[in-house]
Amino acid sequence: MVGFCCFIASNILWSVWGWHAQAWALIVLQLVLCVMNLRGWRKNKSASTKAQVTLAEHPFAPPEEGRQTHG
């Protein structure tokens, strides 16, 4: 999650610099990248929540088919 926050902060800072330099294409690019980062953050958050719920419900359940285990 820290990585997503850093990338979003970077997008904001690049956009501020782009506004100062009147680099409109850079601002559009940063907006698109920020939306992609927010989408990834949301997907990562929902995936980690599902994994925690599954583990809480079935802590000793065998791994899903096709998934490799260590050991």
Backbone hydrogen bonds in HBPLUS format (Angstrom, degrees):
<---DONOR---> <-ACCEPTOR-->    atom                        ^
c    i                          cat <-CA-CA->   ^        H-A-AA   ^      H-
h    n   atom  resd res      DA  || num        DHA   H-A  angle D-A-AA Bond
n    s   type  num  typ     dist DA aas  dist angle  dist       angle   num
A0005-CYS N   A0001-MET O   3.12 MM   4  6.44 159.9  2.17 149.3 154.5     1
A0006-CYS N   A0002-VAL O   2.93 MM   4  6.22 155.4  1.99 150.9 157.7     2
A0007-PHE N   A0003-GLY O   2.97 MM   4  6.23 161.2  2.00 151.4 156.1     3
A0008-ILE N   A0004-PHE O   2.94 MM   4  6.15 157.2  2.00 150.1 156.3     4
A0009-ALA N   A0005-CYS O   2.94 MM   4  6.14 158.8  1.99 147.2 153.1     5
A0010-SER N   A0006-CYS O   2.90 MM   4  6.11 152.3  1.97 145.4 153.6     6
A0011-ASN N   A0007-PHE O   2.89 MM   4  6.18 151.6  1.97 144.9 152.4     7
A0012-ILE N   A0008-ILE O   3.03 MM   4  6.32 156.0  2.09 148.3 154.1     8
A0013-LEU N   A0009-ALA O   2.97 MM   4  6.24 163.0  2.00 150.9 155.4     9
A0014-TRP N   A0010-SER O   2.89 MM   4  6.08 164.8  1.91 155.0 159.0    10
A0015-SER N   A0011-ASN O   2.97 MM   4  6.10 150.4  2.06 141.4 149.9    11
A0016-VAL N   A0012-ILE O   2.95 MM   4  6.25 153.0  2.02 149.4 156.4    12
A0017-TRP N   A0013-LEU O   3.00 MM   4  6.30 162.8  2.03 150.5 154.8    13
A0018-GLY N   A0014-TRP O   2.79 MM   4  5.97 153.0  1.86 144.2 152.8    14
A0019-TRP N   A0015-SER O   2.85 MM   4  6.09 148.1  1.96 145.7 153.5    15
A0020-HIS N   A0016-VAL O   3.06 MM   4  6.36 159.6  2.11 148.1 153.1    16
A0021-ALA N   A0017-TRP O   2.90 MM   4  6.16 153.6  1.97 149.5 157.0    17
A0022-GLN N   A0018-GLY O   2.84 MM   4  5.66 104.8  2.41 132.8 149.7    18
A0023-ALA N   A0018-GLY O   2.74 MM   5  4.71 159.6  1.78 143.6 147.3    19
A0022-GLN N   A0019-TRP O   3.20 MM   3  4.87 153.0  2.28  95.1 103.1    20
A0026-LEU N   A0023-ALA O   3.14 MM   3  5.44 123.2  2.48 102.3 115.9    21
A0027-ILE N   A0023-ALA O   3.22 MM   4  6.63 151.0  2.31 147.3 155.5    22
A0028-VAL N   A0024-TRP O   3.04 MM   4  6.35 161.3  2.07 151.6 155.9    23
A0029-LEU N   A0025-ALA O   2.92 MM   4  6.11 161.9  1.95 147.8 153.1    24
A0030-GLN N   A0026-LEU O   2.90 MM   4  6.11 160.9  1.94 148.9 153.8    25
A0031-LEU N   A0027-ILE O   2.93 MM   4  6.16 150.6  2.02 148.2 156.3    26
A0032-VAL N   A0028-VAL O   3.01 MM   4  6.28 160.4  2.05 152.5 157.2    27
A0033-LEU N   A0029-LEU O   2.90 MM   4  6.17 162.3  1.93 152.7 158.0    28
A0034-CYS N   A0030-GLN O   2.84 MM   4  5.92 149.9  1.93 140.9 149.5    29
A0035-VAL N   A0031-LEU O   2.98 MM   4  6.23 155.8  2.04 146.7 152.6    30
A0036-MET N   A0032-VAL O   3.02 MM   4  6.32 155.4  2.08 146.7 153.6    31
A0037-ASN N   A0033-LEU O   2.87 MM   4  6.14 152.1  1.95 145.8 153.6    32
A0038-LEU N   A0034-CYS O   2.89 MM   4  6.15 158.7  1.93 151.2 156.6    33
A0039-ARG N   A0035-VAL O   2.93 MM   4  6.14 152.4  2.00 145.4 153.3    34
A0040-GLY N   A0036-MET O   2.91 MM   4  6.16 158.4  1.96 147.5 153.2    35
A0041-TRP N   A0037-ASN O   2.86 MM   4  6.07 153.6  1.93 147.3 155.0    36
A0042-ARG N   A0038-LEU O   2.96 MM   4  6.17 161.5  1.99 146.2 150.6    37
A0043-LYS N   A0039-ARG O   2.94 MM   4  6.20 164.1  1.96 151.9 156.3    38
A0044-ASN N   A0040-GLY O   2.86 MM   4  5.93 159.7  1.90 148.2 154.1    39
A0045-LYS N   A0041-TRP O   2.86 MM   4  6.01 155.2  1.92 148.2 155.4    40
A0046-SER N   A0042-ARG O   2.97 MM   4  6.21 161.5  2.00 150.9 155.4    41
A0047-ALA N   A0043-LYS O   2.96 MM   4  6.08 153.8  2.03 144.3 151.9    42
A0048-SER N   A0044-ASN O   2.98 MM   4  6.13 158.0  2.03 146.4 151.9    43
A0049-THR N   A0045-LYS O   3.03 MM   4  6.19 149.9  2.13 142.6 150.9    44
A0050-LYS N   A0046-SER O   2.99 MM   4  6.16 158.2  2.04 144.9 150.3    45
A0051-ALA N   A0047-ALA O   3.01 MM   4  6.20 155.0  2.07 144.5 151.4    46
A0052-GLN N   A0048-SER O   3.03 MM   4  6.19 152.2  2.11 141.0 148.0    47
A0053-VAL N   A0049-THR O   2.98 MM   4  6.21 157.3  2.04 149.2 155.3    48
A0054-THR N   A0050-LYS O   2.93 MM   4  6.08 165.4  1.95 150.9 154.9    49
A0055-LEU N   A0051-ALA O   3.00 MM   4  6.09 161.4  2.04 144.3 149.6    50
A0056-ALA N   A0052-GLN O   2.91 MM   4  6.03 150.9  2.00 142.1 150.4    51
A0057-GLU N   A0053-VAL O   2.91 MM   4  6.11 152.8  1.99 150.7 157.7    52
A0058-HIS N   A0054-THR O   2.93 MM   4  5.99 163.0  1.96 152.1 156.7    53
A0061-ALA N   A0058-HIS O   3.28 MM   3  5.24 170.3  2.29 109.7 110.8    54
A0067-ARG N   A0064-GLU O   3.15 MM   3  5.62 154.7  2.21 133.7 135.3    55
